[in-house]
Amino acid sequence: MKNLVWLASYPKSGNTWFRVVLGNLLIATRDKPLDINQIGVGAIASSRPLFDQNMGIKASDLSLNQIQSWRVRVAEQIAQQHEPELFFFKIHDHYQQVAPGEPLIPLDRTRCVIYLVRNPLDVCVSYAHHFHMTFEAASQQLCNEDTGLCAGTTRLYNQLRQHLSSWSEHVRSWLEAPDLPVHVLRYEDMKRSSFQSFSKALSAAGVAFTDEQLYRALEASKLERLRLQEREAGFVEKVRTSPALFFRKGEIGEGQVELSTEQVECLISHHGAMMRRLGYLDQTGRLLL
Amino acid sequence: MLPAAGIRIKQTATAPAKRTRLIYRAYNLNLETWFPLTQLPPGSGRADVRIQLGDIVEKVPLTQTHLCVRASPQQVILAVPGLGRFSIQDGSQIIFSPDVDVDVKLVELFLTDYALGYLLLQREQMVFQASALSLFGQGLLISGPSNSGKSSLALGLWQRGHRFFGEDLAAVMLCAGRTTLLPGIPRMKIWEDRISQLNLNTNDYHQIRPDQARHLIPSGDLTCPEQVPLKHLIYLMDWGGDQVRAVPMRGFEKIHWLQKSCFGSPETLAAMGLSARHFRLLTTIAEGLPVTKLCFPRGEEHFDRIQNEIEGICRP
């Protein structure tokens, strides 16, 4: 049965916000909005505890290649456990084959992929704050096809190793993946036309909801509310070393303001073609949105 | 049964050329093996458990409880990717069927950290997934989710002079109302990051896998420590705050955190036919054992503070 919904994105593209809305839609009650530290909807596909629980052998006792190739089996097992309910997997990995003929995610279990994408200039600013690095370092990571998360070999993290690649290669890998039903959701549309964009994505995923329920979930998931919760109780998904809030600004166009001209040009020169394809640049190279 | 001469396992320099009966001691059991277990203290006398090479036969239909584990009341089969399969039978026998050219050190690791765990469950022992130490003569279990710092804290406490009883698997015996911690495997598996922080040299320790910098650190001279009364269980939990907070658990909360600390998932215990007995033992242990949830800020820089707190909790 195809009951897996993949929320795929480059980091800092609205994935957590989408999951908070889902949580407020599916779990929270009218009286009690969702606790951001217990989103309770699905899991991140790279979760080390999830891997350990399902394998019966800890990831720390396996080789990196074994971990990578067994992640797809773990996803299959979780799909089976949750039948007939939908299960939502957040995923930041670049879409690739983990072994010859073996895709990163189990296609025969996949109902759809919601690919969340955001202007890479804004991603760059948010990425820099999130990982506590300079804009320069963040822009280099967004342009580097070797970029990964939790990729060191001197320890394991709470998440397993993930290969991100560069921003545009990440987008291309998901949008051009064969045999994968992908629904593209732009962060900018989530912000500006929240009801319509969430409604389409949720319908593509097969989530049943009423207009009233979605309006209420969106209201409960407003960034100001999430920020308030984070200030009061912290947020478990925040990178420990970063002084910035996880739910920081979430603004559209921040990259144009914060990044230097050289950094903007560098990002556009690397990602221009994909930015045009997604409506972030016009044919003359002018920034849109 | 395969003859020892047919073993296609990478032999270490210390491995015997022909089959020799070797006896080791762990969890108050004598383990008889055909190959050296370099991390275990030697034992003597009659074998309680025989560890052999051989073909694995499913005695009865098994229930798949995890991707790598299938179980029944008589037998558990653990299939380790790239290594082979262990059949753990009747609390007295472990049969290993290797894949071609496996590393004997890895076989030892899965044997001691997983196969023995299921064997102890078959012997109706309580088994925890925790680091075990003796502080001031009192048994302590440090439990918590992956990446919570169990091993690193155990290493730090051992460096402070406390007795190390084992990592990953801790067996507890309940006899005449007393809960006793049994001595396990005297070695730790520590990541390179943590070894460097403690000013130890990684070159001095065996690296478990070539692609991951995790090392085996022996915790002493392989003399088997005496069992001690189990007096505390500490469940580690990182949180967003700046303080180290020790929260004593009460009533059903204690059972909840003890259960989360157990080796063997509820699914596997059910397939082994042990659920009811296991829960009874757990509730009995919970009656007399203080359980503390230790919340602390994330990051190795806080380990000294956490170790102080743990010593404070355990000091009589």
Chai-1 contact restraints between the chains, C-beta under 6 A:
chainA,res_idxA,chainB,res_idxB,connection_type,confidence,min_distance_angstrom,max_distance_angstrom,comment,restraint_id
A,R48,B,S146,contact,1.0,0.0,6.0,A-B,restraint_1
A,P49,B,P145,contact,1.0,0.0,6.0,A-B,restraint_2
A,P49,B,S146,contact,1.0,0.0,6.0,A-B,restraint_3
A,D52,B,S146,contact,1.0,0.0,6.0,A-B,restraint_4
A,M55,B,H66,contact,1.0,0.0,6.0,A-B,restraint_5
A,M55,B,L67,contact,1.0,0.0,6.0,A-B,restraint_6
A,M55,B,C68,contact,1.0,0.0,6.0,A-B,restraint_7
A,G56,B,H66,contact,1.0,0.0,6.0,A-B,restraint_8
A,G56,B,C68,contact,1.0,0.0,6.0,A-B,restraint_9
A,G56,B,V69,contact,1.0,0.0,6.0,A-B,restraint_10
A,I57,B,C68,contact,1.0,0.0,6.0,A-B,restraint_11
A,S63,B,R209,contact,1.0,0.0,6.0,A-B,restraint_12
A,S63,B,D211,contact,1.0,0.0,6.0,A-B,restraint_13
A,L64,B,D211,contact,1.0,0.0,6.0,A-B,restraint_14
A,Q66,B,P81,contact,1.0,0.0,6.0,A-B,restraint_15
A,R73,B,L67,contact,1.0,0.0,6.0,A-B,restraint_16
A,T153,B,Q212,contact,1.0,0.0,6.0,A-B,restraint_17
A,T153,B,A213,contact,1.0,0.0,6.0,A-B,restraint_18
A,T154,B,E192,contact,1.0,0.0,6.0,A-B,restraint_19
A,T154,B,D193,contact,1.0,0.0,6.0,A-B,restraint_20
A,T154,B,A213,contact,1.0,0.0,6.0,A-B,restraint_21
A,R155,B,W191,contact,1.0,0.0,6.0,A-B,restraint_22
A,R155,B,D193,contact,1.0,0.0,6.0,A-B,restraint_23
A,N158,B,N147,contact,1.0,0.0,6.0,A-B,restraint_24
A,G234,B,G240,contact,1.0,0.0,6.0,A-B,restraint_25
A,R240,B,R298,contact,1.0,0.0,6.0,A-B,restraint_26
A,R240,B,G299,contact,1.0,0.0,6.0,A-B,restraint_27
